[in-house]
């Protein structure tokens, strides 16, 4: 039980939920605790794979800029599936821009190494 409290026993879907919880608090330190030092954060659009951040330092800088640009933003997971070293989820992100609430959903795939999130692939978002 004590090991689970320190994150040593956290597995796939729970690790992704911890990342999303930290995201919702805009807790970048908490987010970085869930990812492998060699994290690769990607966006997939058809046959194009764009690497948005490689390594914790780039991801941290990217998240700082993201939160500055979006302010109040929130993510929710649904349809989470655990495939051992991979987890898929539908992520619904909501934010307010120019007084209007906006929402979009996207498929995400997480890959794990040494118990941490090592790769993330986001697919094109669908506006709600």
GUROBA-467950 format. One record per residue: x, y, z of N, C-alpha, C in turn. Coordinates in pm, whole numbers, padded with zeros to 5 digits, always signed. Atoms other than C-alpha are relative to their C-alpha. Example, Ala and Ser with C-alpha at 12.3 -4.5 7.8 and 13.67 -1.06 7.14 Angstrom:
<nodes>
+00089-00119+00000+01230-00450+00780+00090+00120+00000-00082-00119-00006+01367-00106+00714-00077+00109+00073
</nodes>
This chain:
<nodes>
+00082-00120+00000+00000+00000+00000+00087+00127+00000-00086-00118-00005+00276+00248+00088+00068+00021-00135-00064-00014+00130+00453+00175-00242-00095+00062-00100+00097-00056+00093+00133+00258-00431-00014+00151+00021+00011-00143-00028+00117+00596-00256+00115+00079-00063-00114-00068+00059+00461+00682-00392+00011-00021-00149+00002+00015+00144+00370+00583-00746+00075-00120-00052-00080+00114+00045+00579+00266-00755-00086-00111-00057+00088+00107+00046+00280+00041-00820-00104+00051-00100+00098-00058+00091+00088+00274-01050+00018-00062-00139-00002+00066+00130-00001+00098-01374-00074+00083-00104+00059-00061+00117-00115+00207-01722-00109+00103+00017+00111-00098-00005-00461+00364-01696+00008+00094+00120-00011-00086-00118-00397+00493-01344+00108+00107-00021-00108-00096+00028-00072+00660-01459-00054+00108-00095+00058-00098+00093-00261+00828-01747-00095+00093+00076+00093-00084-00078-00529+00948-01502+00076+00097+00089-00083-00091-00081-00259+01092-01274+00054+00115-00086-00047-00104+00092-00119+01281-01575-00112+00100-00028+00114-00087+00030-00465+01418-01662-00039+00082+00123+00031-00074-00123-00533+01512-01299+00098+00115+00021-00101-00106-00012-00205+01706-01287-00022+00108-00106+00031-00094+00108-00293+01867-01623-00114+00093+00042+00117-00079-00040-00629+01980-01483+00034+00100+00110-00046-00093-00104-00450+02142-01187+00106+00096-00053-00112-00071+00061-00191+02290-01428+00125-00016+00085-00113+00038-00085+00063+02114-01210+00105-00066-00089-00099+00051+00096+00355+02077-01449+00097-00096+00068-00087+00092-00074+00577+01915-01184-00069-00135+00014+00077+00124-00011+00303+01658-01125-00011-00073-00132+00005+00062+00132+00275+01597-01498+00133-00067-00032-00133+00054+00033+00650+01547-01538+00033-00124+00083-00022+00118-00084+00645+01292-01253-00062-00125-00062+00068+00114+00062+00423+01070-01472+00067-00045-00129-00059+00031+00131+00642+01073-01782+00146-00040+00012-00138+00048+00008+00968+00902-01870+00091+00117-00040-00091-00109+00041+01275+01130-01904+00012+00015-00152-00011-00003+00146+01283+01038-02275-00137+00007-00069+00135-00010+00055+00914+01119-02335+00003+00056-00143+00020-00052+00135+00811+01171-02697-00150+00027-00012+00140-00044+00006+00484+01368-02740-00029+00035-00145+00022-00014+00144+00341+01344-03092-00144+00031-00034+00131-00022+00059+00047+01452-03303-00002-00073-00134+00013+00078+00123-00071+01222-03581-00113+00061-00082+00103-00051+00092-00258+01361-03881+00016-00071-00133-00013+00081+00121-00310+01106-04155+00134-00072+00002-00131+00064+00009+00034+00989-04266+00111+00085+00061-00100-00092-00055+00209+01281-04091+00007-00016+00152-00026+00009-00144+00365+01234-03748+00087+00120+00038-00075-00117-00044+00473+01559-03582+00040-00018+00145-00049+00008-00137+00690+01542-03271-00011+00140+00060+00023-00130-00064+00570+01824-03046+00098+00025+00114-00099-00014-00108+00811+01757-02759+00076-00131+00013-00084+00117-00020+01100+01522-02701+00083+00024+00125-00067-00018-00128+01226+01485-02344-00084+00085+00094+00078-00072-00102+01088+01623-02019+00014+00151-00012-00020-00146+00007+01242+01969-02066-00084+00063-00109+00082-00054+00110+01073+02025-02402-00148-00010+00033+00140+00016-00035+00743+01888-02272-00040+00104+00105+00028-00100-00103+00761+02114-01968-00016+00138-00063+00010-00130+00068+00826+02421-02188-00127+00008-00083+00121+00004+00082+00543+02315-02419-00126+00017+00086+00116-00010-00089+00298+02278-02127-00013+00140+00059+00004-00137-00051+00393+02618-01985-00064+00091-00104+00056-00082+00109+00317+02780-02322-00147-00033-00022+00138+00043+00020-00003+02575-02358-00092+00064+00104+00084-00055-00107-00141+02683-02020-00009+00152-00010+00005-00145+00018-00049+03047-02089-00096+00037-00113+00086-00028+00113-00239+03028-02419-00147-00034+00022+00137+00045-00018-00548+02849-02294-00059+00036+00136+00053-00035-00131-00579+02957-01932-00073-00116+00064+00081+00101-00067-00861+02759-01780-00037-00111-00099+00021+00112+00091-00855+02421-01954-00016-00127+00084+00028+00122-00076-00982+02080-01842-00012-00117-00096+00005+00121+00082-00946+01728-01977-00069-00112+00077+00066+00117-00058-01156+01416-01914+00029-00120-00088-00023+00124+00073-01084+01057-02012-00127-00082-00006+00107+00099+00011-01339+00808-02140+00049-00111-00093-00032+00113+00087-01330+00475-02321+00147-00041+00012-00139+00036-00027-00996+00391-02159+00017-00151-00016-00029+00143+00021-00851+00056-02273+00147-00025+00032-00135+00038-00043-00545-00114-02124+00046-00118-00084-00056+00106+00084-00331-00320-02362+00141-00036+00047-00132+00033-00053-00037-00394-02132+00090+00122-00001-00090-00115+00005+00235-00150-02233-00060+00118-00077+00070-00109+00068-00020+00064-02424-00135+00025+00067+00134-00039-00046-00331+00252-02310-00056+00094-00105+00069-00094+00089-00582+00418-02542-00111+00068+00079+00109-00072-00067-00837+00678-02439-00058+00103-00096+00061-00114+00066-01080+00929-02578+00011+00114+00100-00019-00113-00089-00987+01265-02430-00084+00117-00046+00085-00115+00027-01235+01548-02410+00061+00119+00074-00062-00120-00057-01076+01890-02354-00098+00116-00016+00089-00117+00000-01278+02199-02262+00078+00121+00047-00063-00125-00040-01168+02561-02233-00094+00114-00035+00080-00119+00030-01312+02912-02247+00089+00096-00079-00072-00098+00081-01202+03149-02520-00100+00106-00044+00086-00114+00036-01352+03495-02576-00140-00017+00057+00127+00015-00070-01626+03413-02326-00084-00120-00039+00076+00116+00046-01740+03098-02508+00071-00129+00039-00058+00130-00034-01688+02744-02384+00020-00081-00128-00033+00082+00117-01518+02523-02642+00037-00139+00049-00028+00139-00035-01485+02147-02640+00041-00075-00124-00037+00090+00108-01309+01893-02855+00047-00133+00061-00042+00132-00044-01229+01523-02830+00099-00058-00099-00100+00063+00086-00937+01322-02962+00038-00135+00058-00054+00130-00041-00810+00967-02952+00145+00020+00039-00140-00006-00042-00485+00929-02761+00050-00141+00029-00065+00128-00027-00242+00640-02729+00123+00030+00084-00113-00015-00091+00008+00612-02444+00081-00130+00000-00090+00115-00009+00310+00379-02437+00086+00017+00125-00070-00004-00128+00492+00290-02115+00136-00066-00007-00133+00057-00016+00856+00224-02032+00040+00023+00145-00041-00009-00141+00983+00152-01681-00112+00057+00089+00114-00044-00079+00632+00221-01548-00045+00142-00022+00035-00139+00028+00621+00576-01685-00045+00015-00145+00045-00028+00136+00460+00727-01994+00122+00041-00083-00118-00025+00082+00730+00713-02263-00034+00065-00134+00044-00058+00128+00534+00806-02577-00148+00030+00007+00142-00036+00011+00205+00981-02647-00025+00039-00145+00043-00036+00135+00028+01002-02982-00142+00053+00010+00134-00058+00007-00269+01236-03024-00043+00003-00146+00057-00001+00134-00491+01200-03328-00088+00124-00016+00075-00124+00022-00689+01486-03488-00125+00011+00087+00114-00026-00088-00950+01641-03259-00126+00025-00082+00134-00028+00056-01319+01655-03337-00065+00103+00091+00067-00104-00080-01491+01975-03223-00138-00050+00037+00130+00044-00053-01801+01915-03013-00102+00111-00017
</nodes>
